[in-house]
């Protein structure tokens, strides 16, 4: 496959940096700072220190035997990103970007958040490094994720509720970008997913690739081979790209990105931008996008706040068109079933986002052999979703045996 | 002819020893059927050119007033096509040049070449895309050049000297000097060095320099016009028209002289 991104941030025809001129100097400054940091052993050492001592890496690659036996077919391994400090993969990126913020001599950070995981991870590293932190969160998400709002505030961050649009992740990104535009001189925007203008997709991927790098090493140690298949959920796509990237050249490893199918693709109420969208420009990059024929971005729908986004990172668009990764969707209902399945078979309650990846295993497992290995990126834990899951349980399907 | 119409309008103002005033309106806000009447009203008030906003769902460069106007326009069913069709109706009789301001995605979805040619047919002289920086403008420059439509570039307070130089050299139509670090919308005051910044821009720019973002009172208009070739006023005009306060619009535009 071609080397990417290019110098100008292109992944095939996707990517780029479609931002107002006011932000362009900061975008270029960030690109330069990131380049220098990557080549600076002191920065690498600092990262390694925090990843190990603060976040608790490396995370286990756990053989889920009961889940494997229940689904039949392959040996299923879970990459336990839910065991990271703050309960999700998000902190791999926020610690890196917070250290970059310091390198650039900036004292303030702004971030958007959907489920609240990225907000909590940003607030956490801000407390750790003494940075001033402001988080934009959609009004609907503030309601759905009240506990995470409190967590961020407890950590010293200011949380701003955004009521534009549907009050979800897309609207939070808009407001965070506006805030950044007005405060760009002293503030860094800690973008939470592998989307946005170049160099964000690359920065986020490079900070998240630790997921895939560890997985690769661990699976070779335990199984003596690479996995036959890897599954990860995709909203903006940060855990997925972090998991996939180190395996991209291994053509024998099949990779599956699972989007939020919401109420079902035919209903139009979903967040499956790769599966159902077409190329367009939102939040600084050209990528697959849910939009109408007139180029207006459509609202996404998902029970999972973290996947409730109409866009996706440009590298995923590239991997889709290159045929390297298969993208598919599972519904809210299937994700809820997967929460119960993993909870009951393994004693692990997954985040609703990660449950989409688990749900997809039910589809893949019957097609795989017993000697095959299937790795699932368990990107986060489900504690934050207890209210949503309970509400869905009480109002909807029967989750009792 | 399209781009030249804009150049002529600025030249006429300059020859009279006056300053340019470019009001912004959101197409479809207040109903598409009233769009041509609004354009005529603004021209009669003395607008040098008119900036016509095409609504976009995610306008990251805009503050609350223009966001709200965009939502009203979208809810009224405004599309790129209906706006271009509407303004095309009075193309022959209209003397004031029109410039479209929108975001890249509606243009991309329409098709860049098709959009440029539809703009030319509707008598549009220029295009402003606030989310298209210098680095990415190759996406539209050829199509616009072919249709003789000016790509109006924005220069920011944060632009480095090298970027200012590059933007000034390529300037066509006018150079849009963003007067605040932030989004569109009313401001009480501007940074102290703004005058020096604007004056420096006029010295290097190949096209007239117009100050915009946050310009909302006759005092702002007079103050900023001292340092450059004129102003763009958006949120205040959008708000006044929405409130039905046409006298305020007249007074604002009159303050250019």
Interface residues (C-beta under 8 A of the other chain):
Chain A: X8 X16 X17 X18 X19 X20 X21 X22 X23 X24 X25 X26 X164 X165 X170 X174 X177 X178 X181 X182 X183 X184 X185 X279 X280 X281 X282 X283 X284 X286 X289 X291 X293 X294 X295 X296 X297 X298
Chain B: X55 X56 X57 X58 X59 X60 X61 X63 X67 X74 X79 X80 X81 X103 X104 X105 X106 X107 X108 X109 X110 X130 X131 X132 X133 X134 X135 X136 X153 X154 X155 X156 X157 X158 X159 X160 X163 X167 X178 X180 X181 X182 X183
